[in-house]
Amino acid sequence: MNHRMRPKKNARRFYGQGIPGVDPEELVGKLIVVEGADGSGRSTQIVQLMNWLETCGRPTVQVGLKRSTLVSEELVRAQEGNILSRTTLGLFYATDFADQLENIILPALRAGFIVLADRYIYTLMARDMVRGMDEEWLKNLYGIALEPDGVFYLSVEPEELVQRNLAKSATLDYWESGMDLGLSRDLFESFVEYQSRMQAAFRQLQKTYGFEIIDANRAVETVARDLRKNIQGLVNGSG
Amino acid sequence: MKTFKELNYPGRLVAVEGLDGSGKSTQIYLLKRWLEAEGVKVYFSEWNSSELVKSATSKGKKRELLTPTTFSLIHATDFADRYERHLLPLLRAGYIVLCDRYVFTAFARDVVRGCPPEWVRGIYNFAALPDLTFFFKADLEVSLQRILDGRPKLKFFEAGMDLRLSTDTYESFRIFQGRILEQYLAMSREFNFMVMDANQRAEKQQVLVRKLVREHIDLPKFKRRGALPPPLAPAPRWVKPAGPAPETEGDTEA
């Protein structure tokens, strides 16, 4: 857990090459990212943050994974069939991300909105890394992404994630258990192992991208307070 | 990047590149027919043809949803799907794989659309290089004429209309193709293209293509032992004797 505020960033920037023809300086809104596994309380926290921000009178839009007009349906279908190999799946998700980046995130930021992202490139990169994709390749690919104003990773122990997922739906999701990796035939075992690997990948990415790690083993309200405190400063930064 | 031969794959990959209307698709089709007749294990794969990705691509094109970045990524996804699911296993199994367009198409087009060259090349660096790349170099006017004769209606992305080069579709297409040609020519030496004179008659070109393939690939090694049914390859979606305009629903070009 880290409550320390990061020093204010000097300038808006893309991580790498960015999007052709877009000047980051025009993007005057704020981009806030919440990361975390299913069962980390991510969705609950996003709903609360959205309510809070709008109640405070801040125009806010939400984005997330697999929600693009361009490829979301095809992605869902591809996952159902489970026939995509890792590079293909990685690129498909990158396409979905890019579509939302260009059509929702950038225009909203240009108009001064707060964009609340229910996961961002880090989940995508961590998933691909766990599947053996090269980190440098991923950094180049996601060089199109804009550096957010704040990234909060909700960290929950894998054992606690299992409990929360089972309490919610009485089963574990195929992809969230990393069953495509063949770690174990046992869904429970595979889930715990996969989520541990995902956390290791996040720790690795944290070194480069420096996001805040929030201890989300705690009660929902405690985590929410923590997030609000962190985000308050960010969104009030320059109005 | 290395070729499949350098990576010790038992198979070999032959790619054709060139502008729309350069006649490359006719040439690779005739090459395929010859190799089949020789009893060689051969597979043909076309740019932008992965079943899985196609519905997204054609939706993106029809509704003009694509930006240079998503245009590039969706074609990379298509390529990766064909590469990992078909090309790699076939090359491991000792096939000669024929590709109508390969990564160079992306290198040329995406860069013309404004994507940073290093970014595009980085994305495709999971792919090995072809063992043989034929570049069909026709005069720009010849290629344009072949396309414009056969198919008067140009599609939005195919004509490069997204680049706002001109409000006139034909003018836009001309400028767009001209820029792609420049990119190809700039890559020609770096990637060892076999440059073919595509202004020549098709049958003359094919004689040379076959000669070069025979010189570079020890064909008897790739013959199938015993009788097996031919592999399930997608049937060519067009066949036209001369100056083929690839007429497909999704479009082969842009």
HADDOCK unambig.tbl for C-alpha pairs under 7 A between the chains (distance, minus, plus):
assign (segid A and resid 17 and name CA) (segid B and resid 116 and name CA) 6.89 0.50 0.50
assign (segid A and resid 20 and name CA) (segid B and resid 114 and name CA) 6.16 0.50 0.50
assign (segid A and resid 20 and name CA) (segid B and resid 115 and name CA) 6.17 0.50 0.50
assign (segid A and resid 70 and name CA) (segid B and resid 56 and name CA) 6.18 0.50 0.50
assign (segid A and resid 70 and name CA) (segid B and resid 60 and name CA) 6.09 0.50 0.50
assign (segid A and resid 71 and name CA) (segid B and resid 56 and name CA) 5.48 0.50 0.50
assign (segid A and resid 74 and name CA) (segid B and resid 56 and name CA) 6.44 0.50 0.50
assign (segid A and resid 85 and name CA) (segid B and resid 84 and name CA) 6.59 0.50 0.50
assign (segid A and resid 87 and name CA) (segid B and resid 80 and name CA) 6.18 0.50 0.50
assign (segid A and resid 88 and name CA) (segid B and resid 77 and name CA) 5.21 0.50 0.50
assign (segid A and resid 88 and name CA) (segid B and resid 80 and name CA) 5.05 0.50 0.50
assign (segid A and resid 88 and name CA) (segid B and resid 81 and name CA) 5.23 0.50 0.50
assign (segid A and resid 91 and name CA) (segid B and resid 73 and name CA) 6.59 0.50 0.50
assign (segid A and resid 91 and name CA) (segid B and resid 76 and name CA) 6.98 0.50 0.50
assign (segid A and resid 91 and name CA) (segid B and resid 77 and name CA) 5.20 0.50 0.50
assign (segid A and resid 92 and name CA) (segid B and resid 74 and name CA) 6.95 0.50 0.50
assign (segid A and resid 92 and name CA) (segid B and resid 77 and name CA) 5.72 0.50 0.50
assign (segid A and resid 95 and name CA) (segid B and resid 70 and name CA) 5.70 0.50 0.50
assign (segid A and resid 95 and name CA) (segid B and resid 73 and name CA) 5.47 0.50 0.50
assign (segid A and resid 95 and name CA) (segid B and resid 74 and name CA) 6.06 0.50 0.50
assign (segid A and resid 98 and name CA) (segid B and resid 70 and name CA) 6.17 0.50 0.50
assign (segid A and resid 99 and name CA) (segid B and resid 70 and name CA) 6.24 0.50 0.50
assign (segid A and resid 137 and name CA) (segid B and resid 122 and name CA) 6.52 0.50 0.50
assign (segid A and resid 137 and name CA) (segid B and resid 123 and name CA) 6.75 0.50 0.50
assign (segid A and resid 140 and name CA) (segid B and resid 119 and name CA) 6.19 0.50 0.50
assign (segid A and resid 140 and name CA) (segid B and resid 122 and name CA) 6.44 0.50 0.50
assign (segid A and resid 141 and name CA) (segid B and resid 119 and name CA) 6.87 0.50 0.50
assign (segid A and resid 141 and name CA) (segid B and resid 123 and name CA) 6.09 0.50 0.50
